[in-house]
Structure formats: structure tokens, C-alpha cells
Amino acid sequence: MNGTKKIYAHESDASIMVKKDKAEVENWAEDLSYVNEELEYLLNIGDRLLHHRELYQQLLCLRRENTLHLATLHRYESSLGKAIECDTIACDAYYLHHHEKNRNAYIDHLKNYRTIKTRVFSKILSKVDAQ
């Protein structure tokens, strides 16, 4: 993880949890930034080598979704500081729910990305085998 912050014995449980959640969200955002870079390469490959319109459209859609997920994570990350102010179980549950919702969206998005990326590689291999 980038920028891992130390946890000190005097910190409250809430402070530790916020640090942990922020580190996790930073890691997700870093992963999605890298996915953006890979998508640019995959789009170029799709355009130059594969000429497969449906797959190219899926990559474009995936790039848009990735950008939206990244923006959502940045907004969520900036709101995490407020979680430390929680003084009720309902407030804690609200932030926990949002964290789990963002984690699940991140995981689902990566699964979808990997599926489409595998299709691109498969099309490349089919093209190479056909030559």
C-alpha cells in the first residue's frame, strides 16, 4: 500500500479504523488508475489489430465505468474523515455499509475488467494462430 500510516497505541479504535479504511480506498484507487492505463493499451490493440467492434465498444464502456468508479472512490475517501466523528452505532453502521458497498463495486468492476481483458488476449491469440 502506498503511504501506509503508522498506528499508535494511544489512538482510538475509530481512528485506527478510519486509517485502515483510507489505506484500503487509496489502494483501490491506485489499482483503478492502473486499469485506466491498461485500458488505453487494450483500446489501441483493439483498434489496430483486432478490428472487433463489439469488443472495442465493451472496452470503451469499461473505461467510462472505471473513470466513474475512480471518481466515486475519491469522493468516498474525502468523506472518510467524518467517520471519526461518529458517536452512535447507526452512524458507524452507515460508514461500514458504504465501505462494504464501495468494496463490492470495486471487486465486481475488477472481475468484469479481467473478463474483457481475457477476451482481448484470446482474440489476439486467435489472430496470431490464424496467420
Phi and psi in radians as a Rosetta constraint file:
Dihedral C 1 N 2 CA 2 C 2 CIRCULARHARMONIC -1.525 0.35
Dihedral N 2 CA 2 C 2 N 3 CIRCULARHARMONIC 2.432 0.35
Dihedral C 2 N 3 CA 3 C 3 CIRCULARHARMONIC 1.129 0.35
Dihedral N 3 CA 3 C 3 N 4 CIRCULARHARMONIC 0.648 0.35
Dihedral C 3 N 4 CA 4 C 4 CIRCULARHARMONIC -1.071 0.35
Dihedral N 4 CA 4 C 4 N 5 CIRCULARHARMONIC 2.277 0.35
Dihedral C 4 N 5 CA 5 C 5 CIRCULARHARMONIC -1.710 0.35
Dihedral N 5 CA 5 C 5 N 6 CIRCULARHARMONIC 2.513 0.35
Dihedral C 5 N 6 CA 6 C 6 CIRCULARHARMONIC -1.259 0.35
Dihedral N 6 CA 6 C 6 N 7 CIRCULARHARMONIC 2.598 0.35
Dihedral C 6 N 7 CA 7 C 7 CIRCULARHARMONIC -1.903 0.35
Dihedral N 7 CA 7 C 7 N 8 CIRCULARHARMONIC 2.273 0.35
Dihedral C 7 N 8 CA 8 C 8 CIRCULARHARMONIC -1.900 0.35
Dihedral N 8 CA 8 C 8 N 9 CIRCULARHARMONIC 2.630 0.35
Dihedral C 8 N 9 CA 9 C 9 CIRCULARHARMONIC -1.047 0.35
Dihedral N 9 CA 9 C 9 N 10 CIRCULARHARMONIC -0.500 0.35
Dihedral C 9 N 10 CA 10 C 10 CIRCULARHARMONIC -1.432 0.35
Dihedral N 10 CA 10 C 10 N 11 CIRCULARHARMONIC -0.111 0.35
Dihedral C 10 N 11 CA 11 C 11 CIRCULARHARMONIC -1.325 0.35
Dihedral N 11 CA 11 C 11 N 12 CIRCULARHARMONIC 2.589 0.35
Dihedral C 11 N 12 CA 12 C 12 CIRCULARHARMONIC -1.303 0.35
Dihedral N 12 CA 12 C 12 N 13 CIRCULARHARMONIC 2.807 0.35
Dihedral C 12 N 13 CA 13 C 13 CIRCULARHARMONIC -1.030 0.35
Dihedral N 13 CA 13 C 13 N 14 CIRCULARHARMONIC -0.700 0.35
Dihedral C 13 N 14 CA 14 C 14 CIRCULARHARMONIC -1.086 0.35
Dihedral N 14 CA 14 C 14 N 15 CIRCULARHARMONIC -0.741 0.35
Dihedral C 14 N 15 CA 15 C 15 CIRCULARHARMONIC -1.122 0.35
Dihedral N 15 CA 15 C 15 N 16 CIRCULARHARMONIC -0.723 0.35
Dihedral C 15 N 16 CA 16 C 16 CIRCULARHARMONIC -1.118 0.35
Dihedral N 16 CA 16 C 16 N 17 CIRCULARHARMONIC -0.751 0.35
Dihedral C 16 N 17 CA 17 C 17 CIRCULARHARMONIC -1.126 0.35
Dihedral N 17 CA 17 C 17 N 18 CIRCULARHARMONIC -0.694 0.35
Dihedral C 17 N 18 CA 18 C 18 CIRCULARHARMONIC -1.134 0.35
Dihedral N 18 CA 18 C 18 N 19 CIRCULARHARMONIC -0.748 0.35
Dihedral C 18 N 19 CA 19 C 19 CIRCULARHARMONIC -1.051 0.35
Dihedral N 19 CA 19 C 19 N 20 CIRCULARHARMONIC -0.767 0.35
Dihedral C 19 N 20 CA 20 C 20 CIRCULARHARMONIC -1.093 0.35
Dihedral N 20 CA 20 C 20 N 21 CIRCULARHARMONIC -0.807 0.35
Dihedral C 20 N 21 CA 21 C 21 CIRCULARHARMONIC -1.132 0.35
Dihedral N 21 CA 21 C 21 N 22 CIRCULARHARMONIC -0.720 0.35
Dihedral C 21 N 22 CA 22 C 22 CIRCULARHARMONIC -1.098 0.35
Dihedral N 22 CA 22 C 22 N 23 CIRCULARHARMONIC -0.737 0.35
Dihedral C 22 N 23 CA 23 C 23 CIRCULARHARMONIC -1.099 0.35
Dihedral N 23 CA 23 C 23 N 24 CIRCULARHARMONIC -0.695 0.35
Dihedral C 23 N 24 CA 24 C 24 CIRCULARHARMONIC -1.155 0.35
Dihedral N 24 CA 24 C 24 N 25 CIRCULARHARMONIC -0.765 0.35
Dihedral C 24 N 25 CA 25 C 25 CIRCULARHARMONIC -1.146 0.35
Dihedral N 25 CA 25 C 25 N 26 CIRCULARHARMONIC -0.683 0.35
Dihedral C 25 N 26 CA 26 C 26 CIRCULARHARMONIC -1.056 0.35
Dihedral N 26 CA 26 C 26 N 27 CIRCULARHARMONIC -0.704 0.35
Dihedral C 26 N 27 CA 27 C 27 CIRCULARHARMONIC -1.138 0.35
Dihedral N 27 CA 27 C 27 N 28 CIRCULARHARMONIC -0.757 0.35
Dihedral C 27 N 28 CA 28 C 28 CIRCULARHARMONIC -1.055 0.35
Dihedral N 28 CA 28 C 28 N 29 CIRCULARHARMONIC -0.790 0.35
Dihedral C 28 N 29 CA 29 C 29 CIRCULARHARMONIC -1.106 0.35
Dihedral N 29 CA 29 C 29 N 30 CIRCULARHARMONIC -0.693 0.35
Dihedral C 29 N 30 CA 30 C 30 CIRCULARHARMONIC -1.090 0.35
Dihedral N 30 CA 30 C 30 N 31 CIRCULARHARMONIC -0.749 0.35
Dihedral C 30 N 31 CA 31 C 31 CIRCULARHARMONIC -1.055 0.35
Dihedral N 31 CA 31 C 31 N 32 CIRCULARHARMONIC -0.792 0.35
Dihedral C 31 N 32 CA 32 C 32 CIRCULARHARMONIC -1.194 0.35
Dihedral N 32 CA 32 C 32 N 33 CIRCULARHARMONIC -0.546 0.35
Dihedral C 32 N 33 CA 33 C 33 CIRCULARHARMONIC -1.121 0.35
Dihedral N 33 CA 33 C 33 N 34 CIRCULARHARMONIC -0.705 0.35
Dihedral C 33 N 34 CA 34 C 34 CIRCULARHARMONIC -1.175 0.35
Dihedral N 34 CA 34 C 34 N 35 CIRCULARHARMONIC -0.657 0.35
Dihedral C 34 N 35 CA 35 C 35 CIRCULARHARMONIC -1.034 0.35
Dihedral N 35 CA 35 C 35 N 36 CIRCULARHARMONIC -0.692 0.35
Dihedral C 35 N 36 CA 36 C 36 CIRCULARHARMONIC -1.009 0.35
Dihedral N 36 CA 36 C 36 N 37 CIRCULARHARMONIC -0.775 0.35
Dihedral C 36 N 37 CA 37 C 37 CIRCULARHARMONIC -1.088 0.35
Dihedral N 37 CA 37 C 37 N 38 CIRCULARHARMONIC -0.810 0.35
Dihedral C 37 N 38 CA 38 C 38 CIRCULARHARMONIC -1.090 0.35
Dihedral N 38 CA 38 C 38 N 39 CIRCULARHARMONIC -0.688 0.35
Dihedral C 38 N 39 CA 39 C 39 CIRCULARHARMONIC -1.070 0.35
Dihedral N 39 CA 39 C 39 N 40 CIRCULARHARMONIC -0.626 0.35
Dihedral C 39 N 40 CA 40 C 40 CIRCULARHARMONIC -1.092 0.35
Dihedral N 40 CA 40 C 40 N 41 CIRCULARHARMONIC -0.744 0.35
Dihedral C 40 N 41 CA 41 C 41 CIRCULARHARMONIC -1.126 0.35
Dihedral N 41 CA 41 C 41 N 42 CIRCULARHARMONIC -0.780 0.35
Dihedral C 41 N 42 CA 42 C 42 CIRCULARHARMONIC -1.115 0.35
Dihedral N 42 CA 42 C 42 N 43 CIRCULARHARMONIC -0.645 0.35
Dihedral C 42 N 43 CA 43 C 43 CIRCULARHARMONIC -1.130 0.35
Dihedral N 43 CA 43 C 43 N 44 CIRCULARHARMONIC -0.733 0.35
Dihedral C 43 N 44 CA 44 C 44 CIRCULARHARMONIC -1.113 0.35
Dihedral N 44 CA 44 C 44 N 45 CIRCULARHARMONIC -0.732 0.35
Dihedral C 44 N 45 CA 45 C 45 CIRCULARHARMONIC -1.093 0.35
Dihedral N 45 CA 45 C 45 N 46 CIRCULARHARMONIC -0.800 0.35
Dihedral C 45 N 46 CA 46 C 46 CIRCULARHARMONIC -1.055 0.35
Dihedral N 46 CA 46 C 46 N 47 CIRCULARHARMONIC -0.697 0.35
Dihedral C 46 N 47 CA 47 C 47 CIRCULARHARMONIC -1.285 0.35
Dihedral N 47 CA 47 C 47 N 48 CIRCULARHARMONIC -0.753 0.35
Dihedral C 47 N 48 CA 48 C 48 CIRCULARHARMONIC -1.456 0.35
Dihedral N 48 CA 48 C 48 N 49 CIRCULARHARMONIC -0.626 0.35
Dihedral C 48 N 49 CA 49 C 49 CIRCULARHARMONIC -1.883 0.35
Dihedral N 49 CA 49 C 49 N 50 CIRCULARHARMONIC -0.728 0.35
Dihedral C 49 N 50 CA 50 C 50 CIRCULARHARMONIC -1.589 0.35
Dihedral N 50 CA 50 C 50 N 51 CIRCULARHARMONIC -0.626 0.35
Dihedral C 50 N 51 CA 51 C 51 CIRCULARHARMONIC 0.877 0.35
Dihedral N 51 CA 51 C 51 N 52 CIRCULARHARMONIC 0.781 0.35
Dihedral C 51 N 52 CA 52 C 52 CIRCULARHARMONIC -1.950 0.35
Dihedral N 52 CA 52 C 52 N 53 CIRCULARHARMONIC 1.731 0.35
Dihedral C 52 N 53 CA 53 C 53 CIRCULARHARMONIC -1.007 0.35
Dihedral N 53 CA 53 C 53 N 54 CIRCULARHARMONIC -0.791 0.35
Dihedral C 53 N 54 CA 54 C 54 CIRCULARHARMONIC -1.085 0.35
Dihedral N 54 CA 54 C 54 N 55 CIRCULARHARMONIC -0.798 0.35
Dihedral C 54 N 55 CA 55 C 55 CIRCULARHARMONIC -1.132 0.35
Dihedral N 55 CA 55 C 55 N 56 CIRCULARHARMONIC -0.696 0.35
Dihedral C 55 N 56 CA 56 C 56 CIRCULARHARMONIC -1.081 0.35
Dihedral N 56 CA 56 C 56 N 57 CIRCULARHARMONIC -0.734 0.35
Dihedral C 56 N 57 CA 57 C 57 CIRCULARHARMONIC -1.129 0.35
Dihedral N 57 CA 57 C 57 N 58 CIRCULARHARMONIC -0.660 0.35
Dihedral C 57 N 58 CA 58 C 58 CIRCULARHARMONIC -1.113 0.35
Dihedral N 58 CA 58 C 58 N 59 CIRCULARHARMONIC -0.684 0.35
Dihedral C 58 N 59 CA 59 C 59 CIRCULARHARMONIC -1.150 0.35
Dihedral N 59 CA 59 C 59 N 60 CIRCULARHARMONIC -0.718 0.35
Dihedral C 59 N 60 CA 60 C 60 CIRCULARHARMONIC -1.089 0.35
Dihedral N 60 CA 60 C 60 N 61 CIRCULARHARMONIC -0.765 0.35
Dihedral C 60 N 61 CA 61 C 61 CIRCULARHARMONIC -1.100 0.35
Dihedral N 61 CA 61 C 61 N 62 CIRCULARHARMONIC -0.726 0.35
Dihedral C 61 N 62 CA 62 C 62 CIRCULARHARMONIC -1.114 0.35
Dihedral N 62 CA 62 C 62 N 63 CIRCULARHARMONIC -0.686 0.35
Dihedral C 62 N 63 CA 63 C 63 CIRCULARHARMONIC -1.091 0.35
Dihedral N 63 CA 63 C 63 N 64 CIRCULARHARMONIC -0.740 0.35
Dihedral C 63 N 64 CA 64 C 64 CIRCULARHARMONIC -1.100 0.35
Dihedral N 64 CA 64 C 64 N 65 CIRCULARHARMONIC -0.828 0.35
Dihedral C 64 N 65 CA 65 C 65 CIRCULARHARMONIC -1.055 0.35
Dihedral N 65 CA 65 C 65 N 66 CIRCULARHARMONIC -0.701 0.35
Dihedral C 65 N 66 CA 66 C 66 CIRCULARHARMONIC -1.093 0.35
Dihedral N 66 CA 66 C 66 N 67 CIRCULARHARMONIC -0.750 0.35
Dihedral C 66 N 67 CA 67 C 67 CIRCULARHARMONIC -1.088 0.35
Dihedral N 67 CA 67 C 67 N 68 CIRCULARHARMONIC -0.731 0.35
Dihedral C 67 N 68 CA 68 C 68 CIRCULARHARMONIC -1.144 0.35
Dihedral N 68 CA 68 C 68 N 69 CIRCULARHARMONIC -0.742 0.35
Dihedral C 68 N 69 CA 69 C 69 CIRCULARHARMONIC -1.100 0.35
Dihedral N 69 CA 69 C 69 N 70 CIRCULARHARMONIC -0.701 0.35
Dihedral C 69 N 70 CA 70 C 70 CIRCULARHARMONIC -1.103 0.35
Dihedral N 70 CA 70 C 70 N 71 CIRCULARHARMONIC -0.762 0.35
Dihedral C 70 N 71 CA 71 C 71 CIRCULARHARMONIC -1.104 0.35
Dihedral N 71 CA 71 C 71 N 72 CIRCULARHARMONIC -0.725 0.35
Dihedral C 71 N 72 CA 72 C 72 CIRCULARHARMONIC -1.070 0.35
Dihedral N 72 CA 72 C 72 N 73 CIRCULARHARMONIC -0.750 0.35
Dihedral C 72 N 73 CA 73 C 73 CIRCULARHARMONIC -1.124 0.35
Dihedral N 73 CA 73 C 73 N 74 CIRCULARHARMONIC -0.672 0.35
Dihedral C 73 N 74 CA 74 C 74 CIRCULARHARMONIC -1.156 0.35
Dihedral N 74 CA 74 C 74 N 75 CIRCULARHARMONIC -0.692 0.35
Dihedral C 74 N 75 CA 75 C 75 CIRCULARHARMONIC -1.141 0.35
Dihedral N 75 CA 75 C 75 N 76 CIRCULARHARMONIC -0.757 0.35
Dihedral C 75 N 76 CA 76 C 76 CIRCULARHARMONIC -1.083 0.35
Dihedral N 76 CA 76 C 76 N 77 CIRCULARHARMONIC -0.776 0.35
Dihedral C 76 N 77 CA 77 C 77 CIRCULARHARMONIC -1.032 0.35
Dihedral N 77 CA 77 C 77 N 78 CIRCULARHARMONIC -0.700 0.35
Dihedral C 77 N 78 CA 78 C 78 CIRCULARHARMONIC -1.238 0.35
Dihedral N 78 CA 78 C 78 N 79 CIRCULARHARMONIC -0.368 0.35
Dihedral C 78 N 79 CA 79 C 79 CIRCULARHARMONIC -1.531 0.35
Dihedral N 79 CA 79 C 79 N 80 CIRCULARHARMONIC -0.199 0.35
Dihedral C 79 N 80 CA 80 C 80 CIRCULARHARMONIC -1.108 0.35
Dihedral N 80 CA 80 C 80 N 81 CIRCULARHARMONIC -0.487 0.35
Dihedral C 80 N 81 CA 81 C 81 CIRCULARHARMONIC -1.038 0.35
Dihedral N 81 CA 81 C 81 N 82 CIRCULARHARMONIC -0.498 0.35
Dihedral C 81 N 82 CA 82 C 82 CIRCULARHARMONIC -1.260 0.35
Dihedral N 82 CA 82 C 82 N 83 CIRCULARHARMONIC -0.358 0.35
Dihedral C 82 N 83 CA 83 C 83 CIRCULARHARMONIC -1.097 0.35
Dihedral N 83 CA 83 C 83 N 84 CIRCULARHARMONIC -0.524 0.35
Dihedral C 83 N 84 CA 84 C 84 CIRCULARHARMONIC -1.186 0.35
Dihedral N 84 CA 84 C 84 N 85 CIRCULARHARMONIC -0.358 0.35
Dihedral C 84 N 85 CA 85 C 85 CIRCULARHARMONIC -1.425 0.35
Dihedral N 85 CA 85 C 85 N 86 CIRCULARHARMONIC -0.112 0.35
Dihedral C 85 N 86 CA 86 C 86 CIRCULARHARMONIC -1.050 0.35
Dihedral N 86 CA 86 C 86 N 87 CIRCULARHARMONIC 2.363 0.35
Dihedral C 86 N 87 CA 87 C 87 CIRCULARHARMONIC -2.292 0.35
Dihedral N 87 CA 87 C 87 N 88 CIRCULARHARMONIC 0.226 0.35
Dihedral C 87 N 88 CA 88 C 88 CIRCULARHARMONIC -2.316 0.35
Dihedral N 88 CA 88 C 88 N 89 CIRCULARHARMONIC 2.774 0.35
Dihedral C 88 N 89 CA 89 C 89 CIRCULARHARMONIC -1.152 0.35
Dihedral N 89 CA 89 C 89 N 90 CIRCULARHARMONIC -0.627 0.35
Dihedral C 89 N 90 CA 90 C 90 CIRCULARHARMONIC -1.085 0.35
Dihedral N 90 CA 90 C 90 N 91 CIRCULARHARMONIC -0.706 0.35
Dihedral C 90 N 91 CA 91 C 91 CIRCULARHARMONIC -1.145 0.35
Dihedral N 91 CA 91 C 91 N 92 CIRCULARHARMONIC -0.804 0.35
Dihedral C 91 N 92 CA 92 C 92 CIRCULARHARMONIC -1.036 0.35
Dihedral N 92 CA 92 C 92 N 93 CIRCULARHARMONIC -0.743 0.35
Dihedral C 92 N 93 CA 93 C 93 CIRCULARHARMONIC -1.108 0.35
Dihedral N 93 CA 93 C 93 N 94 CIRCULARHARMONIC -0.645 0.35
Dihedral C 93 N 94 CA 94 C 94 CIRCULARHARMONIC -1.041 0.35
Dihedral N 94 CA 94 C 94 N 95 CIRCULARHARMONIC -0.864 0.35
Dihedral C 94 N 95 CA 95 C 95 CIRCULARHARMONIC -1.212 0.35
Dihedral N 95 CA 95 C 95 N 96 CIRCULARHARMONIC -0.632 0.35
Dihedral C 95 N 96 CA 96 C 96 CIRCULARHARMONIC -1.104 0.35
Dihedral N 96 CA 96 C 96 N 97 CIRCULARHARMONIC -0.793 0.35
Dihedral C 96 N 97 CA 97 C 97 CIRCULARHARMONIC -1.030 0.35
Dihedral N 97 CA 97 C 97 N 98 CIRCULARHARMONIC -0.790 0.35
Dihedral C 97 N 98 CA 98 C 98 CIRCULARHARMONIC -1.152 0.35
Dihedral N 98 CA 98 C 98 N 99 CIRCULARHARMONIC -0.633 0.35
Dihedral C 98 N 99 CA 99 C 99 CIRCULARHARMONIC -1.149 0.35
Dihedral N 99 CA 99 C 99 N 100 CIRCULARHARMONIC -0.799 0.35
Dihedral C 99 N 100 CA 100 C 100 CIRCULARHARMONIC -1.126 0.35
Dihedral N 100 CA 100 C 100 N 101 CIRCULARHARMONIC -0.670 0.35
Dihedral C 100 N 101 CA 101 C 101 CIRCULARHARMONIC -1.094 0.35
Dihedral N 101 CA 101 C 101 N 102 CIRCULARHARMONIC -0.765 0.35
Dihedral C 101 N 102 CA 102 C 102 CIRCULARHARMONIC -1.182 0.35
Dihedral N 102 CA 102 C 102 N 103 CIRCULARHARMONIC -0.672 0.35
Dihedral C 102 N 103 CA 103 C 103 CIRCULARHARMONIC -1.093 0.35
Dihedral N 103 CA 103 C 103 N 104 CIRCULARHARMONIC -0.816 0.35
Dihedral C 103 N 104 CA 104 C 104 CIRCULARHARMONIC -1.122 0.35
Dihedral N 104 CA 104 C 104 N 105 CIRCULARHARMONIC -0.692 0.35
Dihedral C 104 N 105 CA 105 C 105 CIRCULARHARMONIC -1.115 0.35
Dihedral N 105 CA 105 C 105 N 106 CIRCULARHARMONIC -0.727 0.35
Dihedral C 105 N 106 CA 106 C 106 CIRCULARHARMONIC -1.067 0.35
Dihedral N 106 CA 106 C 106 N 107 CIRCULARHARMONIC -0.849 0.35
Dihedral C 106 N 107 CA 107 C 107 CIRCULARHARMONIC -1.115 0.35
Dihedral N 107 CA 107 C 107 N 108 CIRCULARHARMONIC -0.787 0.35
Dihedral C 107 N 108 CA 108 C 108 CIRCULARHARMONIC -1.082 0.35
Dihedral N 108 CA 108 C 108 N 109 CIRCULARHARMONIC -0.711 0.35
Dihedral C 108 N 109 CA 109 C 109 CIRCULARHARMONIC -1.114 0.35
Dihedral N 109 CA 109 C 109 N 110 CIRCULARHARMONIC -0.759 0.35
Dihedral C 109 N 110 CA 110 C 110 CIRCULARHARMONIC -1.113 0.35
Dihedral N 110 CA 110 C 110 N 111 CIRCULARHARMONIC -0.672 0.35
Dihedral C 110 N 111 CA 111 C 111 CIRCULARHARMONIC -1.081 0.35
Dihedral N 111 CA 111 C 111 N 112 CIRCULARHARMONIC -0.786 0.35
Dihedral C 111 N 112 CA 112 C 112 CIRCULARHARMONIC -1.092 0.35
Dihedral N 112 CA 112 C 112 N 113 CIRCULARHARMONIC -0.771 0.35
Dihedral C 112 N 113 CA 113 C 113 CIRCULARHARMONIC -1.032 0.35
Dihedral N 113 CA 113 C 113 N 114 CIRCULARHARMONIC -0.817 0.35
Dihedral C 113 N 114 CA 114 C 114 CIRCULARHARMONIC -1.112 0.35
Dihedral N 114 CA 114 C 114 N 115 CIRCULARHARMONIC -0.643 0.35
Dihedral C 114 N 115 CA 115 C 115 CIRCULARHARMONIC -1.092 0.35
Dihedral N 115 CA 115 C 115 N 116 CIRCULARHARMONIC -0.819 0.35
Dihedral C 115 N 116 CA 116 C 116 CIRCULARHARMONIC -1.216 0.35
Dihedral N 116 CA 116 C 116 N 117 CIRCULARHARMONIC -0.674 0.35
Dihedral C 116 N 117 CA 117 C 117 CIRCULARHARMONIC -1.070 0.35
Dihedral N 117 CA 117 C 117 N 118 CIRCULARHARMONIC -0.726 0.35
Dihedral C 117 N 118 CA 118 C 118 CIRCULARHARMONIC -1.098 0.35
Dihedral N 118 CA 118 C 118 N 119 CIRCULARHARMONIC -0.666 0.35
Dihedral C 118 N 119 CA 119 C 119 CIRCULARHARMONIC -1.098 0.35
Dihedral N 119 CA 119 C 119 N 120 CIRCULARHARMONIC -0.700 0.35
Dihedral C 119 N 120 CA 120 C 120 CIRCULARHARMONIC -1.075 0.35
Dihedral N 120 CA 120 C 120 N 121 CIRCULARHARMONIC -0.846 0.35
Dihedral C 120 N 121 CA 121 C 121 CIRCULARHARMONIC -1.076 0.35
Dihedral N 121 CA 121 C 121 N 122 CIRCULARHARMONIC -0.687 0.35
Dihedral C 121 N 122 CA 122 C 122 CIRCULARHARMONIC -1.096 0.35
Dihedral N 122 CA 122 C 122 N 123 CIRCULARHARMONIC -0.728 0.35
Dihedral C 122 N 123 CA 123 C 123 CIRCULARHARMONIC -1.140 0.35
Dihedral N 123 CA 123 C 123 N 124 CIRCULARHARMONIC -0.673 0.35
Dihedral C 123 N 124 CA 124 C 124 CIRCULARHARMONIC -1.081 0.35
Dihedral N 124 CA 124 C 124 N 125 CIRCULARHARMONIC -0.837 0.35
Dihedral C 124 N 125 CA 125 C 125 CIRCULARHARMONIC -1.101 0.35
Dihedral N 125 CA 125 C 125 N 126 CIRCULARHARMONIC -0.669 0.35
Dihedral C 125 N 126 CA 126 C 126 CIRCULARHARMONIC -1.091 0.35
Dihedral N 126 CA 126 C 126 N 127 CIRCULARHARMONIC -0.697 0.35
Dihedral C 126 N 127 CA 127 C 127 CIRCULARHARMONIC -1.175 0.35
Dihedral N 127 CA 127 C 127 N 128 CIRCULARHARMONIC -0.721 0.35
Dihedral C 127 N 128 CA 128 C 128 CIRCULARHARMONIC -1.159 0.35
Dihedral N 128 CA 128 C 128 N 129 CIRCULARHARMONIC -0.736 0.35
Dihedral C 128 N 129 CA 129 C 129 CIRCULARHARMONIC -1.133 0.35
Dihedral N 129 CA 129 C 129 N 130 CIRCULARHARMONIC -0.538 0.35
Dihedral C 129 N 130 CA 130 C 130 CIRCULARHARMONIC -1.309 0.35
Dihedral N 130 CA 130 C 130 N 131 CIRCULARHARMONIC -0.285 0.35
